[in-house]
């Protein structure tokens, strides 16, 4: 699911080719919109949902604001773009989640733990939401967790900033002196979705090579 039909279609073709079966389909929509989320939920109303991975968002305010109106807008843009798709879709699909055994994962960011302000603040808002929802749904056998990746070079997130110097600087921020692999994040998400993770809920799992250490 996502807003752009073209990359969704490419992903569907890639995955279906890998598994040699037509097991994946795409649904496009703007998940910041209540009406769009309701449409998506209606399209899925006959489904039982075992796993919901919320991996929407981005830094929608990369440029510094120049005045109060700009400051207000940067906060609103990042709060809307990073919080609403996860929260609205999850709550819309809760009636369809498998009980017991349902899995909900929110992908946040290392920025939630150390900034920058508007993007990090928006991602950080999802952490107490994960804690609250995990507590609510635990009696029904549904787990809720967050994965907070650090520097993962092979994504669209860094855009035109990505060059050898940028990569070296970001990699040097963790003691492993490298970027993370998409497959490493995916493997953690896969574990959280598995039956073996049934007693793991209400956690923020960091994947950052030690750039930000976990605290008890």
N, C-alpha and C positions, 0 to 999 in steps of 0.2 A: 504494500500500500504506500501511496505517496501522491504528491501533487503532479508530477511530470509523467505523462503516459509513455514517452519514448524510452527513458531508462528503465522503467518498469517492464516494458515489453522485452527489452534486451535481456533483463535479468531472468524473466520467465523462460525465454528461449534457452539461455545458458544453463539454467538449473535443470530444466526438462531434458535437455540433451545429455547432461551429466548422468542423470538417473535413468535415462532411456525410457521415459514414460511421461505422460502429460499429467503431472501431479501438482503443478503450480499454476496459479492464475493471478492476475493483477486486478486491483481495484484502485482507481485514482480518485483523489478528492482533496480538498483543503480542510485539514483536520483542525484548523482554528475556528471553523464555522460550525455552529451548533446544527444548522440545517444539513450541512454536508456529513457531519458525523451521524446524524439520525438516518440519513440515506444509506450510509455504509452499514450501520447496524441493521437496518431493515433488509438489506441485501443478504446479510449473514444470518437472518433470524432462524433459519432452519438448521444451522450448524451448531455442533458442540465445539467449543474452543478449548483446546488443551493448553495451548501456549500463546501468550501475547508478548511480543518483544517490541517495546517502544523505543525507536531509534531515530526520532525526528529532532530537528533543531539545527542550530548554527549560530554564528555570531552575526546578528542582523544590525549591529551598530559598531562596525569596525573603526569608523572615523570619529574623532573627538568632537563633541558638541561645542558649538560656538556661543550659545546663549541659553537662557533658561528653557525656552521652548524646545530647543534642540536636546537639552538634557532630559526633559520630560519624554520626548519622543524616543530617544535611544533606550530608555528604561522600558517604555511600553512595548517597543518593537521586540526587545529580547525576552521580556516576560511573556508576551503573547506567543512568539515563535517557538519558545523552548518549553513552556509549561502547558499551554492549552492543548496541543495535539496529544500529548501523553495523558493528561488528566481527563479530557473529554472523551477520548476514544475508550480508555479503560473503563470509565464509569458507564459508558453506553453499552459496553460488551459484557459487563459483570454478570447479567442474568444468563448469558450463554456459556460462562466458564464451567469447566468440568469440576464437579464436587463429589468426592475429593480428587486431588491430583492436578488441579489447575496450576499453571505457572505464569506469573506476571513479572517481566523484567523491564526496568527503565534504564536506558543508557544515558549516563550523565557525563561528567568530565572531571579531570583533575582540577579544572578551573573552579569547580564548586568548592574546593578546599583551599584555594589560594588566589583566586581572581583570574582575569580582570573583572572589574566591578559589575557591569551590567550583565555580561554573559555569564560570568561565574555566579553572580547572585541569582540569576534565573535558574541555572542548573542546580544550585544549592537548595532552592526552594523545593525541588523534587525529593530531596532526602528525607525531611520530616514527613512528607506525603507518603513515601515508601514505608516509613516506620508505622504511621497511623493505619495505612491500609493493611499492612502485614498483620497488625494486631487484630483488626476487625475480621480478617478473612481466615486467620489461622484455625479457628474452630470448625471451619468448613473444609479444611484440608487444602486450601489454596495458599501457595507461597508467593511472597512479593519481595523482590530484591532489586538492587541497583548495581550496575557495573559502571565504574568511573575510569575510563581510559586516560592515559597520559598522551605523550607524543606518538601518534601513529601516522607515519609519512604517507602511506598509500591510500589517502582519502582525498576528497575534493575540498576539505575544510581549509587548507592553507592557500589554495588558489595561486595567484601570481607571486605570492611571497616565497614560494618554494624554489630554492636554488641551493647550490652546494654550501654556501656560507650559512644560510638560514638553517639547513639541515645539521651542519656541524654544531652550530650554537645550541639548537634544541636538544640534540643528542647528548651534548656535554652537561645538560641539566640533570642527568641521572647517572648513578655510578656505573651502570652497564655501558654507558657511552654509546648508545644506539637508540634507534626508534623501535617501537613495537610493531609487530606484524598483525595485519587484520585477522589472520588465522588464529593468533593467540587470544585475541578478544573473542572471536567466535567460539573457540573451544571452551572458554569460561562461561559464555552464555549457554552453550550446549549442555554443560554440566548442570547449570542452574535449572535447565528445562527437564532434566532427566529424573527418573524415579529415585535415583540414588541421592538426590538433593531434597528429599521430602521433609527433612528436619532442619533445613537451612532457610530461614526466612528473616526479613527485617534487617538485612545486611547491606552495607556498601562495600563492594568488592573492587579494590583498586588494582589497576594493571598499568604500571608506570615505570617499571625497572628500578624502583627505589627513589624516584624523584620526589615523591611525597610519601612518607612513612605512615603506616597505620598506627592508630593510637587506641589503646584499650580504655 
